């Protein structure tokens, strides 16, 4: 099994401490307000709309952040990195993060995104970096150890910015950092990110007794897959409009205009439903 396949298995593990199980993306409000028709169809309808909206608003940020961290790795491997370059990369990531924060319209979504984002950075630094016992293993390449150390430094410094509230630390940005630091390709990173979003929605539906656990697995296998693949293909060339740290012409794919192919919220109802979450549960929060 190659390294990337093993990483995909690891990152898709439901036991990863990322906090994603607590985010419902507004599904509770969707049910409460009577959307989606009968019980058999509304999970599928909500999932399709939510995946479409989230992919078009988030994947541009995942891919641009992934590209910036790739630039960090490339410069380090070439031996051309400098302290000023390192700070430049952190600033570029922060610009992408700030833009996503500005595009996220309600406080409930922001809160969930930030909590999951910082959890990913913590996961990398505490659970996905090599333990000290392996740093002296003979069969490990010295360059591999140095790259891992450099990536850990980048993630730790950005996590410090998030903890100091100097950067938002949203989920798509931190996912891009995590997967790029681990060496996952941009395409796999985008696909897995939307897959995990779909799985989280179905998990919410099971907890709300909308569907059973077997039905959830059927939906994930036979319905979610085609929706995920279609949205990832449709959104894979989306960009935030913020140039990468290199400022090269390769920032935009050939024939792609960032003014017409930028991220967008295509499902305003989803934002409204997510914003209603606190109002629905205000008695619980205040008790």
N, C-alpha and C positions, 0 to 999 in steps of 0.2 A: 504494500500500500504506500503510495507516495505521500509526501508531507502535506500537500494541500488537501487531499481527500481526508486525511486524518484530522486536519484542522476543521473541516466542514462538519465532521461527526462530533467533534468536541464542542464547537460553537452552537450546534443545534441541540445540545443536551439540555433538557428542561431543568436540570439541577443547577445550571449556572446561576450564581447569585446576582441577577441583574435587576430584579424587581419588576420585570415586565408583566408578571401575572396580575399586578394590581391595577393596570391601566385598561379601562373598558372602551376607550375611544368614543364614548357617548352611546354605547349600545343600550344601556339601561334606560336612558332618556328616550331612545328610539322606540323601545317597547312601551314605556309609560305613556308616550304621546300617541300611541296607536298607529305608528307607521309600519309599512311592510306587509299588511294584510294578515293572513292566518299564520299560525305558529310554525307550520311546516316550511314556509317560504321566507319568513322575514330574516332568519339568520343568513341565508344565502344572499338575499337582496342587500342587506346591510354590509356583508362581507365584500361583495363586488364593488359597491360604491366606496366603501372605506379604503379598500386596496387601491382603487383607481385614484382617489384623491390624495392618499398618502404617498403613493409612488410619484405622482407628478409634483408634489410639493417637497419631497424629501430626497429623492435619488440624486438630484443635481448637487445637493450639499454633500451627500455621501461620496460621490465620485470626485468632486473638486477637492475635498479634504484628503481623500485617498491619494490623489495626485500630488498634493503638497508634501505629504509624508514620504511618498516615493522619491520626490526630489531630495529630501533630507537623506534618505538611504543612499541614493545615487552619488551625491556629493561626498558623503562620508567614505563610500567605497573607492571613490576616485582620489581621496585624500585632499580634496579642495575645500573642505568645510572650515569655517572660521566662526569665532564667537558672534560677530555681527550677522553672519548668515543664519546662525541658529536663532537669534532673536528675530530675524526677518521672517523665518518660517513660522515661529510662534505668532507673530503679528498677523500673518496671512490667514492662519487658522482662525484667529480671533475675529478677523473681518468677516469670514464666512459664517462664523458662529453668530456674530452680531446681526448679520443680515437675516439669518433664520429666526432669530429672536424677534426682529421687527416684523417678520411675515407671519408669525404665530399670533393669532388674533385674540385668544382668550387665556385667562390665567390658569384654568384647570389643565389645559393642554400644555402650557409652559411648565407648570409644576411637575407634571408627569414626565415630560421630556427631559427636564433637568435632572430629576432624581435618577432616571435610568441612565442618563449620560455619565454622570459622575460615578455611578455603579460600574459602568464598563471600564472607566479609567482605573478604578480601584481593582477590578478583576484582573486587568493586565498586570499591574504592578505587584499584586499579591499572589495571583494564581497562575499567570501565564508566562512569567519570566523564569528562566532556569534557576533552580535552587543552587545555593552556594556549593553544595556537595558536588555539583556537576561542572563547576568552573575549571576544575583541574583535571578532568577526565581526558586521557591522552587522545582518544579518537575524535574529540571535538576540535574543529579547526579554530585556530586563533582568530581569524577574521570573523568567524561566526560569533564567537564570544564578544568581540569588540562591537560588532553591529548590534547585537542584543543589548549590550550595555548602553550604546548610544541611543537606541530606540527607547529604552527604559528611562533614560534621562529626559528625552523629549516628552514622553507621556507624563512623567512626574512633574515636570515644570509646568505643563499645561494644566494638570490637575491642581497645582498650587494656585494658578491664576483663577481657576474655577472656585476653589475654596475661599480665596480672597475676594470673590465676587467681582473680579476684574474681567471675567469672561463668563458667558452664560452656561456653557457646557451642555448643549442640547444633544439629544440622542443621535440624530443622523451624523453630526460632526464627530462625536466621540466614537461612533461605530466606524466611521471612515478612518479615524486615527488607529483604532484597535486592529482592524483587519489589515491595514497597510503595514503597520508595525510588525504584524505576524507574518507578512509575506503573501497574504491572500490576494488574488488578482481582483481588479476593480469589478469585472463582470460577476465573478462569484460573490463578491462582497454585496453587490446590489441585489442579486437574486436571493441570497440568504437573508438579507435584511427584510425584504418583503415577505418571504416565507415565514419568518418569525412573527411578523405583524399579523399575518393570516392565522397562524397557529394560536396567537394570543387572543384574537377575536373569537375563535372557536372555543377556546378554554373558558372565556367569559360566558359564552352561550351555554356551555355545559353547567357552569356554576349557577346560572340563572334558571336552570331546568327547562331551557328552550329546546335543547336537543340532548340526546344521550351520548356517552363517550364513544360508542361504536359508530353512531351516526356522524360524530365529529371526525373520526378517522376516515370514513367514507367520503365526506365532504372535502377533506384535505387532499385526498388522493385523486378523486375523480372530478371535482369542480374547481377547487382552489388552484390546482396546478396550471390549468389552462389560463386562468385569470392572471396568475402571477407571471407566467411566461409572456403573455401578451403585454402586460404593463411594463415589464422590464425591457422588452424589445422596444416598446414605444418611447420609453423615457431614458434609454441608455445614453443618448447623446445630449440630454439636457445639461445646461451649465448655469451657474449662478450669475455669470457676467463679471465675476471678480477674476482678474488674470491670476495665473499661478505664480509661484515665487520666481520662476524663470523668466516670465514675461515673453515667452516665445510664441510663435504663430501656431504652434501645435495645441495651444490651449483650447481652441475650438476645432471640432472635426471639420473636414472639408464640406463646404456647402451648408454649414449650420450657422444661422444668425442668432446670436444670443438675445437679441431684442424680441424675436418671435419664438424662440425655443428655450425660454427661461422657465424656472419653476413657477407653478401657479396653483392656486387653490380652486379646484374645479367642482367642489361640493360644499357650498356655504352652509347647507343644512347640517352637515357633519360638525362644523364649527359651533353652530348654535346649540346642537344637542350636547356636545361636550361641555359647553359653557353652562348648561342647565344642571350639570351634575351636582355642583355644590348646593344649588337651590333645593334640589330634591332631597339631599341628605343633610340639610342644615340642622335638623333636629338631632341627628346622630352626632354631628360634629360639636354641637353646643351643649350636649348633655353631659 
